[in-house]
Amino acid sequence: MEGADGMTGFGLDDLPLRDELRGKSPYGAPQLDVPVQLNTNENPYELPEPLVRRIAERVAEAARTLNRYPDRDAVELRTELAAYLTRTGKHPVGKENVWAANGSNEVLQQLLQAFGGPGRTAIGFEPSYSMHALIARGTGTGWISGPRREDFTIDVAAARRAIAEHAPDVVFITSPNNPTGTAVDAGTVLALYEAAQAAKPSLVVVDEAYVEFSHRDSLLPLIEGRPNLVVSRTMSKAFGAAGLRLGYLAAHPAVVDAVQLVRLPYHLSAVTQATALAALEHTDTLLGYVEQLKAERDRLVAELRAIGYEVTESDANFVQFGRFEDSHTAWQRILDQGVLVRDNGVPGWLRVTAGTPQENDAFLEAVRALKKEQQA
Ligand SMILES: *Cc1c(COP(=O)(O)O)cnc(C)c1O
């Protein structure tokens, strides 16, 4: 193909790219225009009208002073996030415990910039959130794929052995885990934390992107007295604000000092801060949607089992189901019926996000038809 600059056949690999990025592809869930999109764990509910108006007000206010850089330390926002965590996490935290960035992916990137990097390594227990490995790669951090059991729970003894063997600088524990939906208990986190401190010591990051959907309490209280433990959160899922790009962490204040060494100055725009503050004013309404989604998630689990699928126990707003001889073909057959689910590359399994009751009905109809087809 000829580019605008007339250089034929020039591609990515001809650039003086870092070696570890050669031949790699970017993160990408397909963004296909189909009627029912249940593939990226988004919240299906649009923001309620009163919140939309409140965002407009707060953004208008912020717009007047866009000639100035935003509050570099996002103090008001961190104060409100701390209040939310204190109220819902059964553990008191203050703004000095909280840090915010453009999505929890940026929070995780800042953590790896500060605690990972060239010559250092991070471990995750896979299958898990693919971005952990990608952010590791992007920050020059070596990646270690740790084990999970056949049923996708974490085998504590095996995980401790992997930590002792590799002595990673950063340990990721995703709870509830994506794409499996599996949550871990406090005992597991404590056992892995202990192993990680004995081996290095290293930073343990508990990614709680889906915790509001869980049957279990948040692991937030575990940060008490454990300065190397970080809990990361996001407004992308429970708050129904994936488009906002707002993630945050809670940890010892020293961790907050550490990420400030690597964050870009003024990384969080005044518009983002204003929008997030407006959303936090409507927390109760938004958590009401979460209750509906939890009920729909439980319904998906029950109905998928009734149809004859295997389902992994889920504490998130999605469900992993199978098994398929060829999950990609199954994914395509569901898509042919207008329903987009996710093929995460876990052999035999697919993942569906809990949508509105109507969307979930459409999905269930599609997988019922698929089951009949496969039995015929
Ligand atoms: C969706 C998701 C996130 C959220 O990323 P944002 O950048 O906040 O949108 C983080 N961790 C996991 C495990 C996720 O699935």
The ligand as an ORCA input file, in Angstrom:
! r2SCAN-3c Opt
* xyz 0 1
  C     -12.027     -3.192     32.715
  C     -10.888     -3.502     33.613
  C     -10.124     -2.471     34.133
  C     -10.547     -1.078     33.863
  O      -9.734     -0.346     33.098
  P     -10.040      1.206     32.957
  O      -8.744      1.684     32.400
  O     -10.309      1.748     34.328
  O     -11.207      1.363     32.045
  C      -9.099     -2.764     35.016
  N      -8.849     -4.035     35.374
  C      -9.569     -5.052     34.912
  C      -9.307     -6.427     35.393
  C     -10.598     -4.820     33.994
  O     -11.291     -5.839     33.487
*
